[in-house]
């Protein structure tokens, strides 16, 4: 559907470098990255607002590298809505439909009946997208009287009214409150499934990416550094930098001492555990009690230096081994002392003195009676430990 081949663009002090990717028809594709990664510039290259210095952009197999936006049949939604304040909601939505016909009306003398039919068609399409997004009751109102979520729905409706083959969304939910973001996420995913529109969505929000995407491209410093499903990106990052960005707070450094049938035994370095500050050794030593060995399902052989990533939500906490039940599938048991407990609503972040971090439910914390200073066992499966060559 959308194919970028070696696309590069120098823009002021910033550059997008050698972007190659393919987005499938009907896919919800998310470009995830920190602020300043080049996400918006990449989206605008796809839209035709800028032309690349190098490479090609193909849409449906057709070379559109230097085609203007109006020839690409693309809808574009920015985070700041960009509605016309003097027009009602229905007139905002109809604007693109009328603008698309204006030139033809000037070139051709149409009969009154044809113009009336065209008017009726516009009214039908406007009514259809109003109903699709559940905003029929807003049709006669002006943007200034709407909430942020309502304005964004109008912006989405306006983009959908022209029946684009591709919908590009630039941080469309970032200015909204949590409840409104959740509702609009559901609306966007539903529209993607029901209408089959190819959607390319730019965000720095990891939750947003995980909930919406069929696939995610992680972008950093003008480059695509990993493409995969949400599970691959969040549980199988290909570098420590990506791991830290997507919330893998537990990053170990060590050496494989043996590997039997794909189960690797990894000796952790003396400064083997670092928090989100960086790799092992950069943020102080781990303070393990007992074994400094981690088991991981891994292809890496004996003697290989590796980094090991464990997501905080994959760690279970127990006051004793008996409390946990001693399941044989959980090969890793680390004795820890709780340093800090931070409530995040339904979830609680538990940080240990050895810098290990677990994300558990508030119910679990209450049930176990966890307090700062308590000794606990941090338990995780070998399948939860992802390894890459250091």
Buried (B, 14 or more C-beta within 10 A) or exposed (E): BBBBBEBBBEBEEEBBBBBEBEBEEBBBBBBBBEEEBBBBBBBBBBBBBBEBEBBBBBBBEEEBBEBEBEEBBBBBBBBBBEBEEEBBBBBBBBBBBEEEBEEEEEEEEBEEEEEEEBEEEBEEBBBBBBEBBEBBEBBEBBBEEBEBBBBBBBBBBBBBBBEBBBBBBBBBBBBBEEEBBBBBBEBBBEBBEEBEBBBBBBBBBBEBBBBBBBBBBBBBBBBBBBBBBBEBBBBBBBBBBBBBBBBBBBBBBBBBEEBEEEBBBBBBBEBBBBBBEEBBBEBBBBEBEEEBBBBBBBEBEEEBEBBBBBBBBBBBBBBEEEBBEEEEEBBBBBBBBBBEBEEEEEBBBBBBEBBBBBBBEEEBBEEBEBEEEBEBBBBBBBBBBBBBEB
